[in-house]
């Protein structure tokens, strides 16, 4: 994984990849994730040109899908463990679990190269929701 800018520490990496063909909170591990330009993770329920999240789909189905690929930094799992919560990659619904990359510090519009060919652009943060609370 490449990020434009000065490097500090070990290079960023993809720790795990996940997908789910149906809408569910957690995603299953997969051997590889194929990213299609303008659509997202092939075979994942959130891929597509227009919104796919059920809450947004019910209200505004014509809006562009800005949540095609979900990323989450693996370091979060350590923070959660310290607070008494055991959470594993994929359980919070991310497609790409990253390591060595502070996703929260990156501005919207940041482009990340993933693998040899794919590039994703950050469009925003995941909003906390009741699904996370229930999990």
C-alpha positions in Angstrom: 0.0 0.0 0.0 1.5 3.3 -1.0 0.6 6.8 0.3 2.0 10.0 -1.3 4.0 11.9 1.3 7.0 11.4 3.7 7.4 7.9 5.1 7.9 7.2 8.8 8.2 3.8 10.3 7.3 0.5 8.5 5.5 0.7 5.2 1.7 0.6 5.3 0.2 -2.8 4.4 -3.0 -4.7 4.0 -3.5 -7.0 6.9 -6.7 -8.8 5.8 -9.4 -8.6 3.1 -13.2 -9.3 3.5 -16.4 -9.3 1.6 -20.0 -10.3 1.9 -22.4 -10.7 -1.0 -25.4 -10.0 1.3 -26.0 -7.0 3.6 -24.8 -8.0 7.1 -22.7 -6.2 9.7 -19.6 -8.4 9.6 -17.8 -9.5 6.4 -16.1 -12.9 5.8 -12.4 -13.2 5.1 -11.5 -13.8 1.4 -8.3 -14.9 -0.3 -8.3 -11.9 -2.6 -10.4 -8.8 -3.1 -10.9 -7.5 -6.6 -11.6 -3.8 -6.8 -13.5 -2.5 -9.8 -13.1 1.2 -10.8 -16.1 3.2 -9.9 -17.9 0.2 -8.3 -16.0 -1.1 -5.3 -15.2 -4.6 -4.1 -16.5 -7.1 -6.6 -19.0 -9.5 -5.0 -19.6 -7.3 -2.0 -23.1 -6.1 -1.2 -21.9 -2.5 -1.0 -20.4 -2.3 -4.5 -22.2 -0.2 -7.0 -22.6 3.3 -8.6 -25.4 4.4 -6.3 -25.9 4.0 -2.5 -26.1 0.5 -1.1 -26.4 1.0 2.6 -29.9 0.1 3.5 -30.6 3.2 5.7 -29.5 5.5 2.8 -31.1 3.4 0.1 -34.5 3.8 1.7 -34.2 7.6 1.6 -32.1 8.6 -1.3 -31.4 5.6 -3.7 -30.2 7.9 -6.5 -27.2 9.3 -4.6 -23.7 8.3 -5.7 -22.1 5.5 -3.6 -19.3 7.1 -1.6 -18.9 3.9 0.5 -17.9 1.4 -2.1 -14.8 0.0 -0.1 -14.5 0.2 3.6 -11.1 0.5 5.3 -10.3 0.1 8.9 -6.9 0.3 10.6 -5.8 -2.9 12.5 -4.4 -0.7 15.3 -8.0 0.0 16.4 -8.4 -3.7 17.5 -5.6 -3.2 20.1 -7.3 0.0 21.4 -10.6 -1.9 21.7 -8.9 -4.8 23.5 -7.5 -2.4 26.1 -11.1 -1.3 26.7 -12.2 -4.9 27.1 -13.7 -5.5 23.7 -12.4 -8.4 21.5 -12.9 -7.5 17.8 -11.2 -9.2 14.9 -10.6 -8.1 11.3 -13.8 -8.1 9.2 -16.1 -8.0 12.2 -16.8 -4.3 11.9 -17.7 -4.6 8.2 -14.5 -3.5 6.6 -13.2 -4.7 3.2 -9.6 -3.8 3.8 -7.9 -4.0 7.2 -4.8 -1.9 7.1 -1.7 -1.8 9.3 0.9 0.9 9.8 -1.4 3.6 8.4 -3.3 6.2 10.5 -6.4 6.4 8.4 -8.0 8.8 10.7 -5.2 11.4 10.1 -5.6 11.3 6.3 -7.7 14.0 4.7 -10.7 13.2 2.4 -9.5 12.9 -1.1 -6.3 11.0 -0.1 -5.5 8.3 -2.7 -4.1 5.0 -1.6 -2.5 2.5 -3.9 -3.5 -1.1 -2.9 -1.6 -3.9 -4.5 -0.1 -3.5 -8.0 -3.1 -2.0 -9.7 -5.9 -0.7 -7.4 -6.3 2.8 -6.0 -8.9 3.9 -3.6 -9.8 7.5 -2.7 -10.9 8.3 0.8 -14.3 9.9 0.8 -15.1 10.1 4.6 -15.3 8.4 7.9 -17.8 5.7 8.9 -20.4 7.2 11.1 -20.9 5.5 14.5 -24.3 3.7 14.5 -26.6 1.5 16.5 -25.2 -1.6 14.7 -21.8 -0.9 16.2 -23.3 -0.5 19.6 -25.2 -3.8 19.3 -22.1 -5.6 18.1 
